[in-house]
Amino acid sequence: MVQLLTYHKRHSYATKSNQHRVVKTPGGKLVYYTTKKRASGPKCPIIGKRIQGIPHLRPTEYKRSRLSRNRRIVNRAYGGLLSGGAVRERIILAFLVEEQKIVKKVLKIQKAKEKQATKS
């Protein structure tokens, strides 16, 4: 004879937050287990890719008491917040901006010397 199963929690609609699976207990009964939603993991806000080295958990699982710091972050600048590619882009952009400032300063000095040479 087949055992009838009934929902005992929430509603009977098959929504994402109301997923169940059938589990056989050691006593031989069939019961519903409520399954958790699958976690997608943290994403980089700049590039949009998943951040490597960080486990895919639900948002509440990243809290301080549930997950240690070395599992929440990656060992680099902006680790755990930005992906490696985004950090690399930021470093290159900052370097190029500084280079541009130096080039402007050098050109200004050359122009001033040229002006002085034409006056005298």
C-alpha positions as CSV (number, residue, x, y, z in Angstrom):
1,M,0.0,0.0,0.0
2,V,1.2,3.5,-0.9
3,Q,1.6,6.0,2.0
4,L,-0.1,9.3,1.5
5,L,1.9,12.4,2.1
6,T,0.5,15.8,3.2
7,Y,2.1,19.2,3.5
8,H,2.3,20.4,7.1
9,K,4.0,23.7,6.5
10,R,3.2,26.8,4.5
11,H,0.9,26.3,1.5
12,S,0.5,23.7,-1.1
13,Y,1.7,25.7,-4.1
14,A,4.9,24.6,-5.8
15,T,6.8,27.9,-5.5
16,K,10.6,28.4,-5.2
17,S,10.4,29.0,-1.4
18,N,8.2,25.9,-0.8
19,Q,10.3,23.1,-2.3
20,H,10.1,19.7,-0.6
21,R,11.6,16.3,-1.1
22,V,10.4,12.9,0.1
23,V,12.7,11.2,2.6
24,K,12.3,7.7,4.1
25,T,12.9,7.8,7.9
26,P,14.6,5.0,9.8
27,G,11.2,3.9,11.0
28,G,10.2,3.3,7.4
29,K,7.8,6.2,7.1
30,L,7.9,8.7,4.2
31,V,8.0,12.4,5.2
32,Y,8.5,15.7,3.4
33,Y,11.8,17.6,4.1
34,T,11.7,21.3,3.2
35,T,14.7,22.0,1.0
36,K,16.6,25.3,1.1
37,K,17.0,27.5,-1.9
38,R,20.1,27.1,-4.0
39,A,22.6,29.8,-3.4
40,S,24.1,31.6,-6.4
41,G,27.1,33.1,-4.5
42,P,28.5,36.6,-4.4
43,K,29.1,38.5,-7.7
44,C,31.5,41.3,-8.6
45,P,29.5,44.6,-8.9
46,I,31.7,45.9,-11.7
47,I,32.2,42.9,-14.0
48,G,29.2,40.8,-12.8
49,K,31.1,37.5,-12.6
50,R,31.1,35.2,-9.6
51,I,33.9,35.9,-7.1
52,Q,36.2,32.9,-7.0
53,G,37.3,31.3,-3.7
54,I,34.1,32.1,-1.8
55,P,31.5,29.5,-1.1
56,H,28.0,29.9,-2.5
57,L,25.7,30.4,0.5
58,R,22.5,32.1,1.2
59,P,22.9,35.8,2.3
60,T,22.3,35.1,6.0
61,E,25.0,32.5,6.1
62,Y,27.8,35.1,5.4
63,K,27.2,36.7,8.8
64,R,30.2,36.8,11.2
65,S,28.9,34.1,13.6
66,R,28.2,31.6,10.8
67,L,31.3,31.9,8.6
68,S,34.9,32.7,9.6
69,R,36.7,35.7,8.0
70,N,39.1,33.6,6.1
71,R,36.2,31.8,4.3
72,R,34.4,35.1,3.6
73,I,37.3,36.9,1.9
74,V,40.1,36.3,-0.6
75,N,43.6,37.2,0.3
76,R,44.2,40.3,-1.9
77,A,43.1,43.9,-2.2
78,Y,39.3,44.2,-2.3
79,G,39.2,40.4,-1.7
80,G,35.7,39.1,-1.4
81,L,34.2,42.3,-2.8
82,L,35.7,42.6,-6.3
83,S,36.8,39.9,-8.7
84,G,40.5,39.6,-9.7
85,G,39.9,41.1,-13.1
86,A,38.1,44.1,-11.7
87,V,41.0,44.8,-9.2
88,R,43.5,44.4,-12.1
89,E,41.6,46.9,-14.2
90,R,41.5,49.4,-11.3
91,I,45.2,49.1,-10.7
92,I,46.0,49.6,-14.4
93,L,43.6,52.6,-14.6
94,A,45.2,54.3,-11.6
95,F,48.7,53.7,-13.1
96,L,47.7,55.2,-16.4
97,V,46.1,58.2,-14.8
98,E,49.3,58.9,-12.8
99,E,51.4,58.4,-16.0
100,Q,49.1,60.9,-17.8
101,K,49.7,63.5,-15.0
102,I,53.4,63.1,-15.3
103,V,53.3,63.5,-19.1
104,K,51.3,66.7,-18.8
105,K,53.7,68.1,-16.3
106,V,56.7,67.2,-18.5
107,L,55.0,68.8,-21.6
108,K,54.3,71.9,-19.6
109,I,57.9,72.2,-18.5
110,Q,59.1,71.7,-22.1
111,K,56.7,74.4,-23.4
112,A,57.9,76.8,-20.7
113,K,61.6,76.2,-21.7
114,E,60.7,76.6,-25.4
115,K,59.0,79.9,-24.7
116,Q,62.0,81.1,-22.7
117,A,64.4,80.1,-25.5
118,T,62.4,82.1,-28.1
119,K,62.3,85.2,-25.8
120,S,66.0,85.3,-25.4
